[in-house]
């Protein structure tokens, strides 16, 4: 249940983060393809960060600063590939793009760039050392009925989005 709860909590926090960022830069904030206040890609990314960092920290047996550097690069690469995959899937399935890095100096196509890879790496380290330790005690207390309720709501949101997108509704 822990990882499922992490998925839900960080999907919601990712949505909030994007909304705040969009408002700060003066853009019309949009986050994800679902209608509810969640962006599942952030939940997926958080689970990947948790699993990868936990496994690497247990296996590397190096000074923490060296492990942190290795985790930084590995997670930066994985999250950048996840962002690229998500960008292409959204474009293929829904026919639009939320972002385009073509104008960035170190872009690798439309959905990847070195600048964002570094951002993902920095955010993952902040997540590992600050956000996760702070929120873990709360996430572990989420009752089963809360997990079930959020899961059903997100699933219904997904089904509605697919039905509308493919003009079934």
Phi, psi and omega in degrees: 000331184302309182294325177295317177296321176299317179305311182293312183298313183283337171294319179289316179295324176297319177300312181298316179301314180294322178297314179297314179300316179299318178293322181294324181269001177080016179266162173285108185291132175220144179214110174078178185260353180271165183272331183285175182278060179206149176231100188303333181299328177290325176295317178297314180299318181296319178295318177299315179299315181299310183295312183295312182294318179299314181295314182293317180297328180283331187262334188286321180053050179238172171302145186304323182294325178289318176299320180297319178295315179297314178298319178307308184290317181296314181291324176303315180294313182296316181291327177294318176294322176297317178297319179297312178301314178299318179299314180292320179296317178298317180295317181291313186281316188254349174078020176213169180237138175273335182212161179207116182264015183302330182274353179284148184298317185251049180278153172236080184083197187282329190245009177221143172203152182298322181302314180287328176300319177293322177298314180298322178295314179296314179297326179292323178292318175299319178299312184296317189264341184239302187292308183298312180300325180291315186274341183306318182297330178279319180299320181291345180263359181294124182286160181303320181296327178292316177299315181297315181298312180294320179299315179296316180298316180293321179296315178298318177302315180298315180297315178300315180299315179296315180298319178290317183299320181265018174054040175270330176260000000 
